[in-house]
Amino acid sequence: MWVREMLTSVAIVLLIGLILFGVSGVWPPMVAVESGSMEPNMEVGDLVFVTEPGRLAPDAAGNDIGVVTHEVGETVDYRTFGSYGSVVIYRPPGRTASPIIHRAMFHVEEGENWYDRADDQYHSAAGCGELNHCPAPHDGFITLGDDNANYDQASGLAAPVRSDWVTGVARVRIPYLGYVRLIATGQAEPSDVLATSVAMQTGSVGIDEVNGGDTADAKASVSGGGVTADVVG
């Protein structure tokens, strides 16, 4: 009897996984947030459903990977996870740590002096010559963690993010569920879940998705915004 129940449970899990894969187009279709660089719009321990670049692309994207930048999002009122523009998962060449999950702020072209387009609250340079990766070494996105003080490019975390570095676009956030993977890999302790739960008792906890939430105001130190990609299994 228990064997049948176990096999049924396994079959259900596999079926759910296949359905999610069919919708997202990537495997695994969910990632666990490891750092606080996207707070308060994404918290450590959140489970984020992602789709492959280009899938479910909004009309405002204007590119083949379906990414709407913060710059464009402001003009067309396209919001995801509490602010304008798309949140992307990317891995620059040579990065051995977890992929980075940050917001696409604007797009630059190879050789572009993007200093004047940059918001000076996210860098400390006095001109293009003092700004990392300016002029742009290649086409790509300037990215930022919602809770970070500097663009990823200004801090040296990554060069402008090329389209082929983008492995997914974030769609839905489910609080807490990512802790299952983080605890399994030793990146979090069970006590972390309790502490997070207590800290959030005065606020509301739910599922955040595209075009929901308010713009984040808090800014903190630079963080890599890592996500655990293999949350299934």
Secondary structure, DSSP 8 states (H G I E B T S, - for coil): -HHHHHHHHHHHHHHHHHHHHHHH-SSSSEEEE-SSTTTTTS-TT-EEEEE-TTTT--TT--STT----HHHHHHHT-EETTEES-EEEE--TT--S--EEEEEEEEE-TT---GGGS-GGG---SSGGGSTT-S-SSSEEEEE-TTBSS-HHHHTS-SSB-GGGEEEEEEEEESSTTHHHHHHTTSS-HHHHHHHHHHTTTS----EEBT-S------BS----BEES----
